Amino acid sequence: MTISYAIVGAGMMGREHMRNLALLPNATLVALCDPDPESRNQSSKLAAALGFEPQVFGDLDAMLSSVTPDAVIVATPNFTHFDIARRLLAENVAILLEKPLCASPDDARRLASMAIDHPRTFWVGMEYRFMPPVARYIERVHADETGAPRMLYIREHRFPFLKKVGDWNRFNRNTGGTLVEKCCHFFDLMRVILRDEPVRVFASGGQDVNHLDELYDGERPDILDNAFVTVDFARGARAVLELCMFAEGSEQQTSIHTIGARGKIEVSIPSGEIIMSPRDRSGLSKEFVSVPADILAAGDHHGATYHQLSAFQGCLLQGRPPIVSALDGYRAVEMGAAAQQSIQSGTPIPIARED
Ligand SMILES: NC(=O)c1ccc[n+]([C@@H]2O[C@H](COP(=O)([O-])OP(=O)(O)OC[C@H]3O[C@@H](n4cnc5c(N)ncnc54)[C@H](O)[C@@H]3O)[C@@H](O)[C@H]2O)c1
């Protein structure tokens, strides 16, 4: 059976999804929707080069009245996610909504509760879990190699935010803030690795280097470019995120370290190296997890987009529940928003659990 896809939002990430759909068996692209003529033009050309013949629309309602895809991938700016997802929930389509679920925790909570009753798959694009070295790393942590994790440390040293269509990512009001927009991935990884829920978030951060000389209609961007975020988890583990977005010279962009009573295990991206260091010094071991070249070349996320789409399609075909639910999407937004709030207030932010 072939799954038919539509892509709403044909900018950078929409086109990354297109390139990965072309690698996926039994997937076809039947529609594209984007109000921006240049995005439509570029994505139409890419679709043709990939062998797809999608119908192209500038408006979501027009698309939904002409085409009935099996699944819709939403890759539009964060502040549009709530309205677009709400519109799609009225249709009998599976939905893969790019991260973050929404730009604000209130919208994310509302959308997550609306998505519960959707009869088809609703999946949030928290794709870092699907990066092959990270997926293998999580498997090894869950195999208890370190003993129960007590400390988790995630470091992201990377390049500044790229230019986007209409420069939407330059302002917190459009993105939810850097710790929601970018770092929802890392908060999701914390929950997945620790298999636990956060109870308190404390953060310090600032906008010290990037975008300081940019003006959009006379307004300077207000997005953080560095932060430390400490998260306490319900069963007592502690996690830290260290983000620096003016570190594009780094050899390794991302590294994750988990430490328990038996030892420490770490992974680095892009090297794909996993190192296990037992505490008893019985010998350090190394494993390399590679990503096939065609999958690596189809995106900027170290194979994550392909493997996530493959898992999404597997759930559709086999009628399984989503691996990344709307609730997971909400939790990641909630943690990011708490971190943003902590930076503003200078105080720890408790995370209440009523469920
Ligand atoms: N999973 C990841 O790792 C990852 C990476 C990058 C971006 N993203 C997410 O993907 C989304 C898109 O980011 P991007 O980098 O592609 O941005 P972009 O600016 O390159 O593209 C966004 C596109 O959406 C279009 N658009 C705006 N409003 C629309 C609407 N109402 N209906 C249809 N299209 C609309 C714009 O015209 C533009 O072409 C964001 O939510 C972003 O956070 C996720």
The ligand as a MOL file (V3000), in Angstrom:
LIG
                    3D

  0  0  0     0  0            999 V3000
M  V30 BEGIN CTAB
M  V30 COUNTS 44 48 0 0 0
M  V30 BEGIN ATOM
M  V30 1 N 12.4460 18.9070 13.1340 0
M  V30 2 C 13.4400 19.7560 12.9940 0
M  V30 3 O 14.5490 19.4820 13.3640 0
M  V30 4 C 13.1420 21.0870 12.3660 0
M  V30 5 C 14.1610 21.7940 11.7140 0
M  V30 6 C 13.8610 23.0150 11.1270 0
M  V30 7 C 12.5830 23.5420 11.2320 0
M  V30 8 N 11.6320 22.8420 11.9100 0 CHG=1
M  V30 9 C 10.2840 23.3980 12.0690 0
M  V30 10 O 9.6510 23.3950 10.7890 0
M  V30 11 C 8.7930 24.5240 10.6960 0
M  V30 12 C 9.1580 25.3080 9.4400 0
M  V30 13 O 10.4670 25.7680 9.5540 0
M  V30 14 P 11.3340 26.1230 8.2570 0
M  V30 15 O 12.7360 26.1270 8.7140 0
M  V30 16 O 10.9680 25.2460 7.1210 0 CHG=-1
M  V30 17 O 10.8310 27.6260 7.9740 0
M  V30 18 P 10.7740 28.3670 6.5550 0
M  V30 19 O 10.5380 29.7920 6.8550 0
M  V30 20 O 11.9560 27.9750 5.7290 0
M  V30 21 O 9.4760 27.7290 5.8520 0
M  V30 22 C 8.1760 27.9190 6.3470 0
M  V30 23 C 7.2360 27.9150 5.1540 0
M  V30 24 O 5.8890 27.9170 5.6580 0
M  V30 25 C 5.1470 28.7830 4.8000 0
M  V30 26 N 3.9220 29.2100 5.4710 0
M  V30 27 C 3.7320 30.2410 6.3350 0
M  V30 28 N 2.4320 30.2840 6.7310 0
M  V30 29 C 1.8100 29.2630 6.1030 0
M  V30 30 C 0.4800 28.7820 6.1020 0
M  V30 31 N -0.4690 29.3660 6.8510 0
M  V30 32 N 0.1770 27.7060 5.3370 0
M  V30 33 C 1.1160 27.1090 4.5830 0
M  V30 34 N 2.4120 27.5130 4.5430 0
M  V30 35 C 2.7510 28.5790 5.3110 0
M  V30 36 C 6.1080 29.9290 4.4900 0
M  V30 37 O 5.6880 30.6560 3.3390 0
M  V30 38 C 7.4020 29.1530 4.2680 0
M  V30 39 O 7.5540 28.7570 2.9190 0
M  V30 40 C 8.9440 25.3010 11.9990 0
M  V30 41 O 7.9400 24.9450 12.8900 0
M  V30 42 C 10.2860 24.8430 12.5150 0
M  V30 43 O 10.4020 24.9450 13.9260 0
M  V30 44 C 11.8770 21.6350 12.4460 0
M  V30 END ATOM
M  V30 BEGIN BOND
M  V30 1 1 1 2
M  V30 2 2 2 3
M  V30 3 1 2 4
M  V30 4 1 4 5
M  V30 5 2 4 44
M  V30 6 2 5 6
M  V30 7 1 6 7
M  V30 8 2 7 8
M  V30 9 1 8 9
M  V30 10 1 8 44
M  V30 11 1 9 10
M  V30 12 1 9 42
M  V30 13 1 10 11
M  V30 14 1 11 12
M  V30 15 1 11 40
M  V30 16 1 12 13
M  V30 17 1 13 14
M  V30 18 2 14 15
M  V30 19 1 14 16
M  V30 20 1 14 17
M  V30 21 1 17 18
M  V30 22 2 18 19
M  V30 23 1 18 20
M  V30 24 1 18 21
M  V30 25 1 21 22
M  V30 26 1 22 23
M  V30 27 1 23 24
M  V30 28 1 23 38
M  V30 29 1 24 25
M  V30 30 1 25 26
M  V30 31 1 25 36
M  V30 32 1 26 27
M  V30 33 1 26 35
M  V30 34 2 27 28
M  V30 35 1 28 29
M  V30 36 1 29 30
M  V30 37 2 29 35
M  V30 38 1 30 31
M  V30 39 2 30 32
M  V30 40 1 32 33
M  V30 41 2 33 34
M  V30 42 1 34 35
M  V30 43 1 36 37
M  V30 44 1 36 38
M  V30 45 1 38 39
M  V30 46 1 40 41
M  V30 47 1 40 42
M  V30 48 1 42 43
M  V30 END BOND
M  V30 END CTAB
M  END
